[in-house]
């Protein structure tokens, strides 16, 4: 069975990006040399499943930040829209979270990194998230793109771990019930 895992930072007020998708506030908080476990985490996943908004943000990074396969969930983007340097690294799909996970399981994936607010929300709603590592940054940005949105019912979480860092970043790791 494939597991969906979240590893994401938010402002103290729950935003993952500014309204325009920018992340400058995030890099201003990080402390050089402070290991938050990202490299260790990424080594454990078979690939990344992200939403279109997140993909649009990371395509501006130079160089491309992922060595693992990336699946982008989009109703409007097509494989032919990708730049030549991404065509072998990125796959576009308009499938449901359940269909994506079933297909990736058939490919042999056991652990997928789910990234992006709306993608995480849809995978949570479908019961496809096994664990979430949430990093609360010591900053309020006032408005932006929220990590979580409306839910049909309460989603109870079991706390697994809390870690604080000298920079003021606090990591909480949860498992949905």
HELIX and SHEET records of a PDB file:
HELIX    1   1 UNK A   24  UNK A   29  1                                   6    
HELIX    2   2 UNK A   38  UNK A   42  1                                   5    
HELIX    3   3 UNK A   52  UNK A   58  1                                   7    
HELIX    4   4 UNK A   79  UNK A   81  5                                   3    
HELIX    5   5 UNK A   97  UNK A  106  1                                  10    
HELIX    6   6 UNK A  117  UNK A  125  1                                   9    
SHEET    1   A 8 UNK A  90  UNK A  93  0                                        
SHEET    2   A 8 UNK A  69  UNK A  73  1                                        
SHEET    3   A 8 UNK A  47  UNK A  51  1                                        
SHEET    4   A 8 UNK A 111  UNK A 115  1                                        
SHEET    5   A 8 UNK A   3  UNK A  10  1                                        
SHEET    6   A 8 UNK A 129  UNK A 136  1                                        
SHEET    7   A 8 UNK A 170  UNK A 176 -1                                        
SHEET    8   A 8 UNK A 157  UNK A 164 -1                                        
SHEET    1   B 2 UNK A  15  UNK A  17  0                                        
SHEET    2   B 2 UNK A 145  UNK A 146 -1                                        
END                                                                             
